[in-house]
Amino acid sequence: MEPVVLFEELECEHGKRIGVATLNSEKSLNALSLPMIQLLQPQLAQWAEDEHITCVMLQGAGEKAFCAGGDIVAMYKAMQAKPGVLVDEVADFFSQEYRLDYAIHTFPKPIVLWGHGIVMGGGMGLMNGASHRVVTERSLLAMPEVTIGLYPDVGATHFLNQMPEGCGLFLGLTGAHMNATDALYLKLADHFVASTSKADVLTGLQGVKWGDTAALNHQKVTDVLNDISQRDSNQRPAGQVEAHQPLIKKLTSGNDIVDVVAKITSDNSDDKWLARARQTLAAGCPMTAHIVWNQLQHGADLSLADCFRLELTLSVQCAMRGDFAEGIRALLIDKDKQPKWQHAAVADVSADDVDGFFTSPWEASQHPLANLGK
């Protein structure tokens, strides 16, 4: 049986090499599992220290997905075995996932992430930390946690706050799909490259005369990708988000989350993309809407490490007191797509209910990510 992450090193000039890591679980659309995380983390740490490795590339096996999310079925089983309590398996998965995401964000060398096909949830966490995020004509991005009673995590507290006004809140609430052009507009990607040009990217990187500083090598990677991106630009799909940004800004400019959700769900635009977003929100978890509203306000001034600390608190609370297990059951276990959320509507959620999700189950010094970034 092949390992869930494949590693290889490609030869460059002057003894330099490119490290390539491939998520290797095509059947699950390369869903990020704990064994994957436990292979990636030490290998990245090794490559960071290896003077012969000048650049790293992350990709997914197959043509369907880079990574369609986290392996939440394993967490569901742990939650079912111990309902309503802090489950070690859940806390451990999220802790290690967020440490990996943070390591990618702070990696000292260029990381090229090949964001081809589906990039959702946990895949977005890996992608957003990379220094050179590449999307193709078949990239499909989303943070669809509202459908499973979770919330946009893996650093979304940070990256949703970087988007044009209203877009982060709208996308977090609705799980709306984004294509390559949307990703570039929303600062979720840096380069568009046609999927057929992947070999050209690798050849270009192998031909680089690498320098002695990280800044110089980052620029050399940028130059390679810019040249191919310019050549392939006519294959970029038409964007969806930018054209709707004035309306998105209007729909998300409410005094509270109840007001915003009412505006979005009552919008009568016949645009298919907006209609799908409305429907997802209307059927989604009411508590998720409150978490998204509050996390974006809380997270606006937080450091990246503090965003991950907040998200770990939110994630374990979703598992203990929230609708996370029910959302997984309805979507992936029984597949009836009829989740029975704890609250019938967004307006039914009390402030006390929400506050509980933002209360850490650990003392500050005992938080599993207490030393992140320190």
N, C-alpha and C positions, 0 to 999 in steps of 0.2 A: 504494500500500500504506500502510495506516494505521500510525502509530508504535506501538511496543509499550507506551508509557505515554501516556495522554491527560491534558492539563492544562487546567483552566479556572478562572476566578475569578468567584465569585458576588457580586453587589452586595448590600451591607447599607446600613444607615442611616449618615449622616454620612461618606460616602466610604470607609467600611471595606469589606473584602472577605474572602471565605472562599476559600482555595485548595483545589481538588479535584484529586486525582491518581487516575487509574483504570488499574490494570494491565489491559492490553488484548491478551490472548492467550487467548481463550475455548477454542480448540481444545486447548491444552495445560493447561487448567484454571488459566490465569494463572500457570504455573510461572515462578519468578523467574529470569530470564536475566541475563547480564552487561550486555547493552544496556539492559535495564530499570533495573538498578542505576545505570548510568552516566547515565541520564536523571533518575532520582529524586534522586540525591545533590546535584547542583548546583541543581536546582529547589528542593529543601528549604532549601538554604543561602541561596538568593535570597529565599525567602519568610520565612525567619527574620529577615532584615535589613530587609524591606519594612515600613515603619510602617503601611501601609494594610492589610496582611494580619493579621487578628486570630486566625485559626483555620485549621486545615488538616484536610481529610478524605481518608482513604485508602480506596479500595474496589477491587473487582475487576469486570471486565466480565462480564455475564451473570448467571444465577441459580444456576449450579452451584458456583462456588468463588470465594472471595476469592483464595486462592493455595494450590495443592496441593503446593508444595515448590519446591526448587531445580531448575534445568535441568541434571540430572546426566548426561544423554546426551552433551552436549558434552564434559563432563569425562571420560567413559568413552573417547571417541575419543582424547583427548589422552593418557590413561593407557595405552591400547593401543599408541600410537605409541612410547612411551618407558617400558616396564615397569620397575618397581623403582627409578626415580630420581625426584628432586624435579622435578615438571613445573611449569614456569612458569604455564601456563594454569590449573592446579588451585590453586596457591598464590595466584594473582592473583584468581581468582573468590572464594575464601573470604575473602581479605583485604578486598576491596571490599564483599562482602556484610556482613561483620562491622562494617566502618566505617559502612555505612548503618544497620545495626541500632543501633549506638551513637549515631549522630546522632539517631535517632528517640527513643531513651531520654533524651537530653539536650537535646531540642528546647525552645526557650525559650517556645513558645506552645502552646496546646492542640492536640492531634492526636486527632481522632475516627477510629477505625478501624472500618469496617463489616465485621465478621467473619461474613459470611453464607455459608452453604454450606461447602465443604471448606476447612479451614485446617490445613495440615500442614507439617512441616519448616520450610523457608524462610519460609512464610507465618506460622508461629508466631513466628519471629524478628521480623518486621515488626510483628506484632500486640502482642507483649509490651512493645515499647518505647513504644507509644502511651499518652497520658495518659488517654484515654477509650475503652476497648475494648468494643465493642458486639457482642453475640451475638443470634441470632434462633432461631426454632423449627426452622430447618433447618441450623444450625451443626453441623459435625462436625469436631472437633479431634483431632489425634494427633501423636505423635512416633514414627513407625514405622521408625526407622533400623535397628533390629535385623534387619529383613527384607532389608537391602541391605549389611550389613557396615560400616555407618558407626556413628554413635552420636548421641544427642540433642545437637545443637550450637546455633548461633544464640542463645546466651545461656542455654541450658537448664541449664548448670552453675549459673547463678544462680537461674532461676525454678523449677526442680524442687526446689531446696533450700528454697524458701519455702512449700512445700505442707504440709498436715497429715501427721503422722508416717507414714512408709512409703509415702505416695502417689507421691512423686517417683521413688523407686527402682522401684516397681511399674510405673508408667506408662512409665518409661524402658526397662525390661527387656522389657515386653510389647507396647509400641506400642498399648495399648488405646485404643479410641475414646471420646471424651467429647462430650457434648451441651452445650447452653447452660447448663443447671442445674449440670452437673458443672463447667463452666468457671468459673462464679461461685463455687462452693464451693472450688475449687482456686486461686482468686486469679489465674486466667488471663483473666478478663473482669470488667468493672465494671458493665455494664448489660445487661438483657434488653429488647429491643424487637422487636415483631412485624415480619416482613419487609414487610408491607403499610404500615408506618408510616414508611418511609424518607423519603417526601416531607414528612411532618410534622416529622421531625428537621431536614431542610434548611430548611424554612420557619421553624421555631422558632429555628434558629441565625441565619438572616438577619434575624429580628426582634429580636435581642438588642441592647440598648444597651450597646455594648462600653465597658469601662473603660480606664484607663491603665496598669494593672499586670497582670502575668501571673497572679498569684494570684486577682485579682478575675475575670478572664476565664475562668480554669479553673473557678471556682465557678459562673459564669453558664452554661457549657456543662453542668456537672453538673446544674444546676437544670432545664435544658431536657430532658435525658435522663431525669432522675428522674421528671418529670411524665409523660412518655410511657411509661416503664417501668412505673410504677404502674398506669396505665390498661390496659397490655397484659399484666399479670402472669398473668392466667388462661390465657394461651397457652403458658406455659413448660412444657416437657416434664418428665416425671418423671426425676429424677436417678438415676445408677447408682453413682457412686463413694462418696458419703457413707454410704449404707446398708451398703456393704461395708467401710468404713474399719476397723472393729475386726478383721475377718479379714485385710485387707491389712496392717495393722500386725503381726499375728501371723505372717503368711507371710514378711514381709521382715525379721523380727528374728532374723537368724542371725549366726554368728560370721564367716562368709566368704561369698563369692558362690556357691561350690559348694553350700553348705548352703541358701542362699536359693533358688537355682534349683531344687534338689531339692524344697523345700517347695512352691513354687508349682506345679511341673509334676506333683506327686503329689497335689495337692489334688483331692478328688473331688466338689466342689460341682457340682450339675447346673444352676446358673445359666448362661444362655447367654453373658452378657457375660464372666463369669469363664472359662468354657470356651474362648471364642475367644482370650482373653488367654493362657491356658495353651498353647494350640496354637501361637500365634505365637511365644512364647518357645521352645518345644520345637523348632521348625523354624528358629529364628533363628540368627544368627552367634554362636558361642561366645565369640569375642574381644570382641564388642560388650558382652556381659554383664560381662566383666571391666573394660572401659573405663568403663561406666556406674557400677559399684560404686566404682571408684577416683576418677572425676571428681567424684562427689558428695561423697566424703570430702575430697578435695583442695580442692574449690571452696567448701566451707562458709564459710570465712573470707576468701575472696578478694574484692577489689573487682570491680565490673562489668568494668572495663577489663582486669583481670588474668584474669578468666574468659574473655574473648574471646581474649586472648593464649594461654592454655592451649588453647583450642579450636582455634586455628589450627595449633598444633603437632600436636594429635591428628588433625586433618583431613588434613594433608599426610602424616602417618605412615600413616593408613588407606589413602591412595592409593598410598604407596610400598611398604609392607610388609604391608598388611592384606588384607582380603577385599572391599574396596569395589568394585573392578572386577568381580569375580565375582558379587557381589550384584546389580549393575546388569545384567550380562549375563543372569542368570537371570530377572530380573523384567521388564526392559524391552527387551532386545535380542533374545535368542532366545525369551524368554517361556516357557521350559520349567518355570519355578518349581522347579527342582531344583539349587540352588546347591551347589557342591562346596567347602565351607568347609575351611580349612587344618587345623582341629582338629575331630575327630569329636564332642567333647563339652566342656562347660565345664571339667570336671575334668582335661582333657588339656592345658590351657593353663598354661605355666610362668610363674613370677614374672618371669624374665628376658625372656620374650616380651612381657609386659605393660609392663615398664619401658621397653622400646624405644619404645613409643607415646608415652610422657610425656617423652621426650628431644628437646629442640628441635634441629632441624637447623641453626639459626642461633645465632651469638653473641647475647647479650642486646641489644647495641646495634644489631645488624643485623636483628633480628626485624622483619618488615613492619609490625607493630602496636606497635612500641616506643614511639611517641609518643602512642598513644591515651590520652586522658584527661589528658594532661600539657600 
